[in-house]
Amino acid sequence: MSASGITIRPASPSDAQRWRELFTAYGVFYETAFDERVLDGVWAWILDPEHPVTAFLAETDGAVVGFAHMRSHPDTFVAGPGWFLDDLFADPSHRGSGVGTALLEAVAAHAAENGGGTLRWITAADNERAQHVYDRLATRTTWVTYEKETSR
């Protein structure tokens, strides 16, 4: 998929180093330091065609400048497929260039081509720049998100 000089494509093994750089920067944005175990684990999921996590990369002029991670899941509200966009990140030097929009459109197209259903995601309450994009492309809900850590 290509729009405005942005190409969206699946991640491949040769993208490992650049993906790690971008995913690490994504963690920094959300004040999270990913250790090697997390980086290796998520990358292994991305390369495993049987794993529900899928990664799309955004390229401009041959350089990877963003990514989106999504996964499928059963949706109990419709007894059918559902989708969750786990992560979306654009290199700060490419924000405002359409990378986020192109990634979201690619993720939505992938969901539609693979059974349809609702695509959901969350963002930080103070991530207003992203919310301006999301408000153009989707419906803001009234759901409140909770988290509870569990031990292994």
KOLLO-572100 format. One record per atom (N, C-alpha, C): residue number from 0; residue in one letter; atom name; y, z, x. Coordinates in steps of 0.02 Angstrom, whole numbers, plus 50000, padded with zeros to 5 digits. Atoms other than C-alpha are relative to their C-alpha. Layout:
<pts>
seq:type:atom:north:up:east
NUM:A:CA:Y:Z:X
...
</pts>
This chain:
<pts>
seq:type:atom:north:up:east
0:M:N:49941:50000:50042
0:M:CA:50000:50000:50000
0:M:C:50062:50000:50045
1:S:N:49940:50004:49960
1:S:CA:50171:49955:50068
1:S:C:50061:49992:49955
2:A:N:49938:50005:50037
2:A:CA:50346:49981:50001
2:A:C:50056:50020:50047
3:S:N:49941:49984:49959
3:S:CA:50515:49980:50087
3:S:C:49984:50011:50073
4:G:N:50018:49992:49930
4:G:CA:50435:49960:50257
4:G:C:49954:50059:50014
5:I:N:50045:49942:49993
5:I:CA:50321:50110:50225
5:I:C:49931:49977:49979
6:T:N:50069:50015:50016
6:T:CA:50134:50083:50231
6:T:C:49963:50065:49991
7:I:N:50041:49942:50014
7:I:CA:50018:50211:50154
7:I:C:49927:49979:50009
8:R:N:50070:50017:49987
8:R:CA:49839:50213:50215
8:R:C:49960:50064:50010
9:P:N:50041:49942:49986
9:P:CA:49691:50331:50233
9:P:C:50003:50019:50074
10:A:N:50003:49978:49930
10:A:CA:49679:50435:50391
10:A:C:49938:49973:50033
11:S:N:50058:50023:49962
11:S:CA:49562:50373:50527
11:S:C:49993:50044:50062
12:P:N:50010:49957:49941
12:P:CA:49487:50458:50681
12:P:C:50054:49993:50053
13:S:N:49949:50011:49948
13:S:CA:49619:50381:50794
13:S:C:50067:50034:49985
14:D:N:49938:49967:50020
14:D:CA:49755:50475:50698
14:D:C:50001:50075:50017
15:A:N:50008:49928:49992
15:A:CA:49695:50647:50754
15:A:C:50061:50033:50032
16:Q:N:49946:49966:49964
16:Q:CA:49834:50690:50877
16:Q:C:50065:50001:49959
17:R:N:49937:50002:50039
17:R:CA:49980:50632:50769
17:R:C:49994:50042:49937
18:W:N:50010:49958:50058
18:W:CA:49906:50714:50615
18:W:C:50008:50074:50019
19:R:N:49994:49930:49978
19:R:CA:49891:50879:50712
19:R:C:50073:50018:50011
20:E:N:49929:49986:49989
20:E:CA:50073:50866:50764
20:E:C:50036:50010:49933
21:L:N:49966:49996:50065
21:L:CA:50131:50835:50585
21:L:C:49976:50061:49960
22:F:N:50026:49943:50038
22:F:CA:50016:50966:50508
22:F:C:50025:50066:50029
23:T:N:49972:49941:49968
23:T:CA:50074:51094:50635
23:T:C:50074:50009:49980
24:A:N:49930:49997:50022
24:A:CA:50256:51052:50592
24:A:C:50005:50021:49927
25:Y:N:50003:49980:50070
25:Y:CA:50212:51071:50408
25:Y:C:49990:50076:49995
26:G:N:50011:49928:49998
26:G:CA:50146:51245:50446
26:G:C:50063:50037:50020
27:V:N:49938:49969:49978
27:V:CA:50306:51288:50539
27:V:C:50051:50001:49943
28:F:N:49954:50004:50057
28:F:CA:50407:51229:50388
28:F:C:49987:50057:49950
29:Y:N:50019:49947:50047
29:Y:CA:50310:51353:50280
29:Y:C:49985:50067:50035
30:E:N:50005:49939:49961
30:E:CA:50316:51488:50416
30:E:C:49927:50023:50007
31:T:N:50071:49988:49990
31:T:CA:50129:51475:50449
31:T:C:49979:49968:50066
32:A:N:50026:50027:49937
32:A:CA:50048:51453:50619
32:A:C:49926:49985:49991
33:F:N:50070:50019:50007
33:F:CA:49886:51355:50605
33:F:C:49966:50007:50068
34:D:N:50037:49995:49937
34:D:CA:49760:51403:50738
34:D:C:49953:49940:50006
35:E:N:50044:50057:49986
35:E:CA:49637:51280:50816
35:E:C:49944:49995:49949
36:R:N:50054:50000:50048
36:R:CA:49500:51332:50694
36:R:C:50022:49965:49935
37:V:N:49975:50031:50061
37:V:CA:49608:51280:50546
37:V:C:50013:49926:50011
38:L:N:49986:50071:49986
38:L:CA:49667:51118:50626
38:L:C:49935:49960:50005
39:D:N:50064:50035:49993
39:D:CA:49489:51070:50674
39:D:C:49964:49996:49933
40:G:N:50034:49998:50064
40:G:CA:49421:51122:50504
40:G:C:50028:49951:49950
41:V:N:49969:50046:50049
41:V:CA:49546:51025:50399
41:V:C:49988:49928:50023
42:W:N:50012:50068:49976
42:W:CA:49529:50872:50511
42:W:C:49928:49978:49986
43:A:N:50070:50016:50015
43:A:CA:49340:50879:50491
43:A:C:49991:49983:49926
44:W:N:50003:50016:50072
44:W:CA:49361:50884:50302
44:W:C:50026:49930:49987
45:I:N:49968:50064:50011
45:I:CA:49476:50734:50308
45:I:C:49955:49942:50020
46:L:N:50043:50054:49976
46:L:CA:49351:50631:50406
46:L:C:49933:49996:49964
47:D:N:50064:49997:50035
47:D:CA:49202:50681:50298
47:D:C:50006:49966:49931
48:P:N:49993:50036:50063
48:P:CA:49184:50553:50157
48:P:C:49970:50038:49940
49:E:N:50031:49961:50053
49:E:CA:49081:50680:50057
49:E:C:50042:50060:49979
50:H:N:49958:49942:50015
50:H:CA:49216:50815:50061
50:H:C:50053:49980:49949
51:P:N:49950:50019:50051
51:P:CA:49337:50822:49912
51:P:C:50071:49990:50026
52:V:N:49932:50009:49973
52:V:CA:49492:50826:50025
52:V:C:50007:49929:50028
53:T:N:49984:50067:49977
53:T:CA:49568:50655:50056
53:T:C:50070:50002:50031
54:A:N:49934:50002:49968
54:A:CA:49715:50618:50172
54:A:C:50027:49929:50001
55:F:N:49964:50062:49994
55:F:CA:49841:50479:50162
55:F:C:50056:50009:50051
56:L:N:49947:49998:49950
56:L:CA:49961:50439:50303
56:L:C:50053:49948:49983
57:A:N:49945:50047:50009
57:A:CA:50131:50357:50292
57:A:C:50020:49974:50069
58:E:N:49981:50032:49937
58:E:CA:50177:50233:50430
58:E:C:50063:49959:49989
59:T:N:49944:50047:49996
59:T:CA:50339:50148:50473
59:T:C:50001:49973:50071
60:D:N:49998:50033:49934
60:D:CA:50349:50023:50616
60:D:C:49943:50023:50045
61:G:N:50060:49982:49962
61:G:CA:50173:50072:50669
61:G:C:49994:50073:50019
62:A:N:50002:49929:49984
62:A:CA:50213:50258:50684
62:A:C:49984:50041:49937
63:V:N:50016:49956:50055
63:V:CA:50136:50391:50572
63:V:C:50057:50050:49992
64:V:N:49941:49958:50011
64:V:CA:50281:50486:50493
64:V:C:49991:50049:49942
65:G:N:50012:49953:50054
65:G:CA:50201:50584:50351
65:G:C:49928:49999:49978
66:F:N:50068:49997:50026
66:F:CA:50044:50637:50263
66:F:C:49999:50034:49932
67:A:N:50014:49965:50062
67:A:CA:49975:50694:50097
67:A:C:49925:50015:50000
68:H:N:50070:49978:50008
68:H:CA:49814:50792:50069
68:H:C:49989:50013:49926
69:M:N:50016:49988:50070
69:M:CA:49735:50789:49898
69:M:C:49926:50013:49992
70:R:N:50071:49989:50014
70:R:CA:49571:50841:49820
70:R:C:49986:49993:49926
71:S:N:50022:50005:50069
71:S:CA:49475:50810:49663
71:S:C:49969:50067:49979
72:H:N:50032:49941:50027
72:H:CA:49413:50948:49550
72:H:C:49988:49989:49926
73:P:N:50010:50005:50072
73:P:CA:49340:50964:49376
73:P:C:50056:50036:49963
74:D:N:49945:49972:50039
74:D:CA:49476:50998:49247
74:D:C:49972:50026:49934
75:T:N:50030:49970:50060
75:T:CA:49416:51119:49113
75:T:C:50042:49988:49937
76:F:N:49959:50012:50059
76:F:CA:49562:51077:48998
76:F:C:49983:49934:49966
77:V:N:50017:50065:50028
77:V:CA:49497:50900:48973
77:V:C:49926:49982:50009
78:A:N:50071:50014:49984
78:A:CA:49315:50912:49030
78:A:C:49994:49933:50036
79:G:N:49999:50062:49962
79:G:CA:49354:50774:49153
79:G:C:50030:50012:50068
80:P:N:49974:49992:49933
80:P:CA:49428:50740:49323
80:P:C:50071:50028:50002
81:G:N:49933:49976:49986
81:G:CA:49580:50827:49392
81:G:C:50013:49993:50075
82:W:N:49980:50011:49931
82:W:CA:49675:50815:49555
82:W:C:50051:50052:50021
83:F:N:49950:49954:49973
83:F:CA:49773:50933:49665
83:F:C:50027:49973:50065
84:L:N:49966:50020:49938
84:L:CA:49899:50881:49796
84:L:C:50012:50065:50039
85:D:N:49995:49938:49961
85:D:CA:49878:51018:49926
85:D:C:50061:50000:50045
86:D:N:49948:50002:49949
86:D:CA:50003:50962:50057
86:D:C:50034:49932:50000
87:L:N:49962:50062:49990
87:L:CA:50140:50832:50076
87:L:C:50054:50016:50050
88:F:N:49951:49987:49947
88:F:CA:50249:50818:50230
88:F:C:50025:49934:50028
89:A:N:49969:50057:49966
89:A:CA:50370:50692:50302
89:A:C:50035:50026:50062
90:D:N:49964:49982:49939
90:D:CA:50433:50700:50480
90:D:C:50074:50007:49982
91:P:N:49930:49990:50019
91:P:CA:50610:50771:50466
91:P:C:50045:49940:50014
92:S:N:49958:50058:49984
92:S:CA:50682:50615:50547
92:S:C:49992:49943:49950
93:H:N:50012:50052:50050
93:H:CA:50612:50511:50402
93:H:C:50010:50024:49929
94:R:N:49987:49975:50068
94:R:CA:50659:50620:50255
94:R:C:50058:49961:49970
95:G:N:49949:50039:50034
95:G:CA:50762:50529:50126
95:G:C:49989:49925:50005
96:S:N:50013:50072:49991
96:S:CA:50684:50362:50174
96:S:C:49949:49973:49951
97:G:N:50050:50022:50048
97:G:CA:50557:50356:50033
97:G:C:49929:50017:50019
98:V:N:50068:49983:49978
98:V:CA:50408:50425:50129
98:V:C:49965:50044:49948
99:G:N:50030:49955:50049
99:G:CA:50377:50567:50005
99:G:C:49983:49964:49935
100:T:N:50012:50039:50061
100:T:CA:50393:50451:49856
100:T:C:49940:49954:50009
101:A:N:50055:50046:49988
101:A:CA:50275:50324:49933
101:A:C:49933:50037:50004
102:L:N:50062:49960:49997
102:L:CA:50146:50459:49972
102:L:C:49979:50024:49930
103:L:N:50017:49977:50068
103:L:CA:50156:50530:49795
103:L:C:49974:49943:49957
104:E:N:50023:50058:50038
104:E:CA:50137:50357:49720
104:E:C:49929:49980:50021
105:A:N:50068:50016:49976
105:A:CA:49984:50324:49830
105:A:C:49949:50050:49976
106:V:N:50045:49948:50024
106:V:CA:49905:50489:49783
106:V:C:49986:49990:49926
107:A:N:50009:50012:50072
107:A:CA:49934:50454:49598
107:A:C:49957:49938:49987
108:A:N:50040:50061:50008
108:A:CA:49862:50279:49616
108:A:C:49927:50013:50017
109:H:N:50068:49982:49982
109:H:CA:49708:50349:49704
109:H:C:49966:50038:49943
110:A:N:50028:49961:50056
110:A:CA:49683:50474:49561
110:A:C:49984:49953:49942
111:A:N:50011:50046:50056
111:A:CA:49702:50336:49431
111:A:C:49940:49955:50012
112:E:N:50055:50044:49983
112:E:CA:49579:50223:49521
112:E:C:49933:50036:50003
113:N:N:50061:49961:49993
113:N:CA:49452:50364:49534
113:N:C:49989:50046:49941
114:G:N:50016:49963:50061
114:G:CA:49440:50424:49355
114:G:C:50059:50027:49962
115:G:N:49941:49976:50035
115:G:CA:49617:50471:49310
115:G:C:50002:50076:49997
116:G:N:49992:49928:50007
116:G:CA:49662:50645:49251
116:G:C:50069:50021:50023
117:T:N:49935:49972:49982
117:T:CA:49807:50759:49290
117:T:C:50003:50016:50074
118:L:N:49985:49984:49930
118:L:CA:49880:50771:49464
118:L:C:50050:50057:50000
119:R:N:49956:49942:49998
119:R:CA:49957:50941:49500
119:R:C:50016:50018:50072
120:W:N:49984:49973:49934
120:W:CA:50046:51020:49647
120:W:C:50052:50056:49991
121:I:N:49950:49947:49999
121:I:CA:50156:51167:49692
121:I:C:50045:49990:50061
122:T:N:49956:49998:49942
122:T:CA:50302:51190:49809
122:T:C:50037:50066:50000
123:A:N:49962:49938:49995
123:A:CA:50405:51335:49870
123:A:C:50062:49995:49956
124:A:N:49942:49998:50045
124:A:CA:50544:51389:49751
124:A:C:50064:49978:50035
125:D:N:49939:50019:49963
125:D:CA:50673:51359:49889
125:D:C:49997:49931:50031
126:N:N:50006:50068:49972
126:N:CA:50611:51185:49936
126:N:C:50034:49951:49952
127:E:N:49962:50040:50049
127:E:CA:50748:51103:49834
127:E:C:50001:49926:50016
128:R:N:49999:50071:49983
128:R:CA:50749:50940:49931
128:R:C:49937:49965:49972
129:A:N:50062:50029:50027
129:A:CA:50567:50908:49885
129:A:C:50002:50000:49924
130:Q:N:49998:49997:50072
130:Q:CA:50598:50963:49707
130:Q:C:50041:49944:49969
131:H:N:49960:50057:50026
131:H:CA:50730:50827:49685
131:H:C:49956:49938:49994
132:V:N:50047:50056:50002
132:V:CA:50595:50699:49725
132:V:C:49950:50011:49944
133:Y:N:50052:49986:50050
133:Y:CA:50464:50784:49618
133:Y:C:50026:49995:49929
134:D:N:49971:50003:50067
134:D:CA:50581:50799:49469
134:D:C:50009:49928:49976
135:R:N:49995:50071:50018
135:R:CA:50603:50610:49473
135:R:C:49933:49970:49981
136:L:N:50065:50032:50005
136:L:CA:50417:50574:49479
136:L:C:49950:50035:49955
137:A:N:50049:49961:50039
137:A:CA:50332:50709:49376
137:A:C:50035:50049:49954
138:T:N:49974:49950:50046
138:T:CA:50355:50843:49245
138:T:C:49994:50069:50031
139:R:N:50001:49931:49976
139:R:CA:50404:51016:49303
139:R:C:49969:50043:49945
140:T:N:50032:49958:50050
140:T:CA:50294:51144:49218
140:T:C:50030:50070:50000
141:T:N:49978:49930:50005
141:T:CA:50322:51324:49166
141:T:C:49947:50048:50027
142:W:N:50053:49957:49974
142:W:CA:50163:51389:49248
142:W:C:50024:50040:50060
143:V:N:49984:49956:49945
143:V:CA:50179:51534:49368
143:V:C:49937:50006:50044
144:T:N:50057:49999:49954
144:T:CA:50067:51536:49523
144:T:C:49992:50070:50029
145:Y:N:50017:49937:49968
145:Y:CA:49979:51691:49589
145:Y:C:49951:49987:50056
146:E:N:50049:50003:49945
146:E:CA:49879:51720:49748
146:E:C:49970:50069:50010
147:K:N:50033:49938:49981
147:K:CA:49752:51852:49794
147:K:C:49951:49984:50056
148:E:N:50046:50010:49944
148:E:CA:49668:51858:49962
148:E:C:49935:50037:49987
149:T:N:50065:49968:50006
149:T:CA:49483:51897:49959
149:T:C:49967:50001:50068
150:S:N:50034:49996:49935
150:S:CA:49376:51952:50104
150:S:C:49933:49964:49995
151:R:N:50064:50036:49998
151:R:CA:49221:51861:50160
151:R:C:49943:50049:50004
</pts>
